[in-house]
């Protein structure tokens, strides 16, 4: 598959890294910064073109005429939309994905309807990150909460803690504790290593456990792995940018929200937009300000400024001063791993969150949702199964009879409105939505082929 990525910022570089690692892809990256492109070309097996991503000559040099997909990820919404328009007008490019940040565009769906702008899919990293953080606040104790099948199934990552009913017990005890509900532990990470779980696996304290369950059963199973935590009430947000403002808007009707913004003019504008949020003009890394605002009674402190250094410092300070849970927006994966092993509870990576939305449109077969996990090392995807028992390697077969690659687990099957947590004797039917967890994303192409429908043999 020929893919042209426009923009080599944080999200563009992450997309290039993920997509170029898959053998079937030929990736070209376009950016105005030649130094960044040289660095990318030294690291990855890709082509690069320097120039304005919306110029026809630059798109032609990038090979857009024969490209299957263009992914416009520059920092300018206007450049991204124009690039998609030019690619379609000149080359009839089949799939055009654009990063759109401003709500001035996204709140008008007619702009992206048929016969309107030539953008097939628009992605807002800010919106995706806001949703992600809101879910973490809704489920205290979770490291990740990811939706599948329009929210009917959720994949939850959680750290096992003393006091959890299942800690130091075998996984098969889960069914004894909740005989009328069902969940599937799809992965356990212990000291950074992946463990393929079965009924005899014992949960240890500090294990990172990923499980799939129907939406209404999530809290029951979270309490199995760690002592249930009280819902978050008081939330402090550091940074009034697009993400900070959107999160405050999302939370202010149900939570007591304070937002700290350094720029006085921006703070004033935000205070006029938000209805129930206390907006403070100041530095979130100011110890006196945090003490004055009773940070020790805060349930969640979310550092969401444009500076990851400022986010790290303010989150660590808030934790030291008594905030119950702290999160920080961090771009560099190496920083994120380092911080989560220290005083920061959750390091939020915008690139990891965004890349899943991109991958869902690049994957072969009918893949409707993809989530990248553990800094891109693992992946969970939702695929729609097509075919018959004669044309497909999965339709009409029990899960226990399907030859999955190592580290791949079918965790749930959604048929219409019915959610079935998968077991070895669960049968796969045509049009089922199958949720697969891969502890090693290098096997993703094998899974794609397996679920690619008629001809997938």
N, C-alpha and C positions, 0 to 999 in steps of 0.2 A: 504494500500500500504506500503510495506517495503522499507525504504530508508536508505542507509548508506552514511553518510557525512564524508568525509576524510579531516581533518583539522579544528581546532577550533580557527582560527584567527577571525578577525572582520567579514569577509564575511561568514565564516563557522558558526559562532555563530548566525548571523542574519538569515541564512538559517534554522538553527535548531529551532530558535524561531518561525519563520513563519510556518514551516512545521509541527512542533509538536503541534501547536495550532489547527490543523485540525484533527477532530476525526478519520478520516479514515486512518491516517498515523501512522506507527510505525517507529520511528527514532532512529538510532544508530550513535553516533559521535566517530570518532577515532582521537587521537592526541598523541603526545609524552609527552605533558605537563599534568601531572596528576593533578596538582593544578587547572588548568583551567577546566579540565573535572569535578572535584569535584564541582567547583562553578556552572558549567552548570547543573549538575545533581540536585543540590539543587534548581535551579530556574525552570527547565523544566521537563516534564514527558518524559524522554528519557533514553536510555541505553548508556553507554560509554565504550570504550575499549582503553587502553593505549598501544602505540606501533607505529612502523613505518608503515605508511599507504600502502606501496608497498609490505610488507612481506606477503606471502601466509598464514602463521599461524595467523597473525593479522587480515587479511581479513576474514579468516574462523571463528575466534572468534567473529567477528562483525556480522556474519550471512549473509555474501555475497552470500553464496550458495543458499539461498532462497530469496534474495533481488530482488525487481523489478527494482530499480535504484541505482546506486552509483554516488555520486557527489564529485569529487576530487577537493578540494579547498585549498590544502596546499600551502605554499609559494614557493614551488619548482615545476616548470613545468615538470621536469624529473620524480619526484615522482608521480605527477598526471597522466602522460601518462603511466608510468609503472604499476601503480595501476589498470588503466583501462585494460591494456594488460593482467595482471594476472587474473583479475576478469573474463574477457571473456574466456581466455584459460582454466581456471580451472572450471568455473561455468556457462559459456555462459550467463552471466548477460545481460538482455535484453537492458537496456538503460544505457549508460555510458557518463557522462558529466564531462569535465575537464576544470579547470581554466588554461589558457595558457597566460602568460604575454609577453613573448619575441616575437618580430616580426620576429626573425630568424626562428621561427616555423610557425607562422600564415601567413606569406607571401608566403608559399608553400602549396597551397590547396591540392596537391596530397598526402601529408602526412596523410590527414584525409579522403581520398576517400575510397570507398569500397575496401576491400582486402589490405588496408594499416594499419595504426595504429588503434587499437581498441577503438577509441574515436568517439562516435556518434555525440556529440555536444561539441564544444569548446567555452568558454566564456572568453573574455578579459575585466576585469573591467576597465582597463585603457582606452581601446578603447571606451567602453560605456560611461564613464565619459567625455571623450574628445568630443564625439558627442553631449552629453547633454549640455555641456558648450557652444559649438559652436552655437547650436540652440538658447540658451539664448542671446548670443551676437547678433545673426542675428535678433532677435525680441526684441528690447529694451522695457522694461516695463513688460515683461513676467516673471512670477515666475517659470513656467514649460512649456515646449513645447514637446509634446509626439506624436510620429507617430503611425498611424494604417493603415492597408491596403496598405502596401508598400509606405507610405507617402502621399497617396491621401486624407486621413482624419487626422486632428490633434486635439489633446486635449490641450487646453491652459489654464493655471491658471494665473490669473492677479488680481492685487489689484486695486479696484475701487478708483479713485482719482477725486478731484474737477476738473471740466473742461470736464469730459467725458459726452457725449451727453445723455447717459442713466441713469446717476447718479441722484437719487431722482425721477426717473420715473418708471412706471410699465414695466415689461418685454415685455408685448404685444406690446409696442411701437417700439420694435426692427424691427418688420416686416414693420411698417410704414416708418421707416427711410431707410430701404433697401428692397423694395418690390420685387426686382428681384434676391435676394440672400437669403441664408438661413443659420441659425445657431441654435444650441440648447444649452441653459444654463442647465447643468446637475447637478450642485451643487453650493451652496453659503455657505460660512463659515463666521459667524459673531461672533466676540468675542470668537472664538474657537468652537462655536456650529454649527452643520450642519442644514441648512434650505433646505427643499425640494421645489424647485422653481415651480411656475406655472405662468400663464399670469398675475395674479394680484400682484405678488411679486414685491416689490419696492427695487431697488438697493440703498444701503446706501454707503456713503463714507467710505473707509477702508474695505469694504467687500472683501473677497477673492472669486473670481468668476471663475468657471471652465466652459468652453464652448467647444463644438465640432463644427467644420466647415470644409468644403472642403479646401484643401491646399491654393488655390488662394484667398479665402475669409477671411483669418485670419486677415490681417491688417485692413480691414474695420471694423471688429467687435471689435478689440482691441481699436480702436479710439472711440467706443461707450462707453467704460468703463473707459477710462482715456485719457487725452490729448495726441495726438500722439507725440512720441519722435523722435528726429533726429537719423538716423542710427549711430551706433558706428563706429568711424574711428580710434581713438588712443587707443590701448590696451597695458596695462602693465601686464606682467606675473611674478609672484614671484615664483621661483622654476623651475629648469631645469631637473626635473626627467622625467619619462616616459610620464606622463600626460602633464606637462609643455611643453616639447619638441614637442609632437604630436600636441598640440593646436597651438603652434607657427607655425608649419609647415602648419597646416590647414588654418590659418588666414593670413599669411604673404603676400600672393599675392593680397589681397583685403584691408588689414588694415595696419596701421602704428604700428608695433609691437616692443616692447622692452621687453627683458627677463632678469631678475635679478637672478643670480646664485651665491651662497656663495662659493662653492668649485672652486678654480681657474683652476684646471685641467679639471673639468667637463665643466666649462664655455668655456674653450679653445676648447674642443671637440665639444660642441654645436655650437660655432661660425663657425666651419668648415663645419658643416652639413647644417645649415640654410643659405638661400640665401639673404633674404630681411629683416631679423630681427636684430635689434641692441642688442647685448648680453653684459650685464654689469656684472662684477665680484664685488659682494658686498652683504650687508645685506639688505633685503627688509624692515626691521624694522628700518633702519637708516634714521632718519628724514632729515638730510642734503642731503643724496643721493636722496631721493624722491623729495625734493624741487629743487635740482639741475637739476633733470630730468623732471621738470615741471609737477608734478603730478596733479596740479590744472587744467591742460588742458586735463587730461586723461578721456576718456569716460567710460572705464571699467578697473578696477584693479582686477585681479584674483590671489588670494594667493593659490598656489597649491603645497607647500612643503610637506615633509613627517611628519612635526610636526604641529599638529592642533593648539597648543598654539602659535607657530610662525605665522601661518596663521591668527589667530584671531587678534593678536597684529598688524601685518602689515596692515591688511584690515581696522581695526579701525583707525590706524594712517593715511592711505591713504584717508579715508573718511573725517577725521578732516582737512586734508590739501587741500581738495577740489576735490577729484576724484568724478565723477558724480555717478558711480555705482560700488559697491565693492562686490566681491564674495569671499568666503573662503571654502576650503575643510575641512570638519569637520566630524570625525568618530563617536563621541558620540552623540546620538540623543538628550540627555538632553542639551548638549552644543548648538546644532543646533537651538533648539527652543528658547533658551535664547538669542542667538546672533541675530536671525532674528527679535526679538522684540526690539533690540537695534540699533546699528549703522551699522550693516552689512545687506546689502540688500538681499542677497541670501546665505544661508548655503547649501553647496553641500554635500550630503551624498553618498559616493560610494556604501555602502551596499544597500541602498534603490534603487539605480539605477540598481545595479547588480541583486538583488533578482527577479526583474520582468522577466529577461531572464531565470532564473532557474524555476520560477513558470510556465512559458509557457510550459515546458516539463514535469511538474509534474501533472498539472491539468488533470482531466478526461474529456472525450469528445474531440472534435477537437478544442482545444484552440491554436491559433497561435501566440498570443501576449498578454503579461500581463505587466501592469505598476503599481507599488506600489506607493501610494500617501499619503501625510500627515504622513510621518514617519511610514508607514505601516498600518495606521488606515483605509484607504480607498483603493480602487483598481479599475482599469479600465482594461477590457479585451476584446479581439476580438475572437469571436467563429464562427466557420463555422457550419451552420445548415444543418443537414442531415435528410432525412426521407420523409414521406408523411403526409397528413392530418389525416391518420389513425394511423400511428406509432409514430408521434411526437406531443408534446404538443404546438409547436409553428408554424410549417409549415402549411400554408393555413389559418392562423389566423391574424386578425388585432392586432396591438400592444396593443390597448386599451382593448382587450379581453384576453390578456395573464396575468396569475396570477404571477406577479413578487413579490419577497420578499420586505419587507419594506426597503426603501432607495435605491432600484435598479431602474435604468432608462436606457432604450434602447435609445441611443442618435443618432445613425446613422446606416444605412444599406447600404452595398456595394454589388452591383450585377454586376459582370463583371467590366467594367470601369465606371459604373454609381454610383455616390454617392448620396444617399437620406438621408437628415436629417430627423430623425424619428418624426412622429406625431401619434396621437391615431389611425388614419385610415390607417396607412402604413401597407401593407400586407407583411408577411414573406414567402419567397419561399425556396425550397430546394437549397442548395449550396450558399445561401446568407452568407455574412460575417456581423455579427451583433456586434456592439460595445456597451458594457454595462458598466455603471458606478455604483459602489457600494459605498455608503457613509459609510457603515459598512461592512468590509470584513468578518465578522463572518457569513454572509449570502452567502458566495461564494459557498459552497457546494450545496445549493438549486439551485443556478443559473447553476452550472455544471450539475446537474441532469436534469434541464429543457432543456438544449441544448445538451444532450448526445445522441440524435438521436434515431433510432429505439430501442425499449426496454427501453427508458428513462422514460416511464410512470411508 
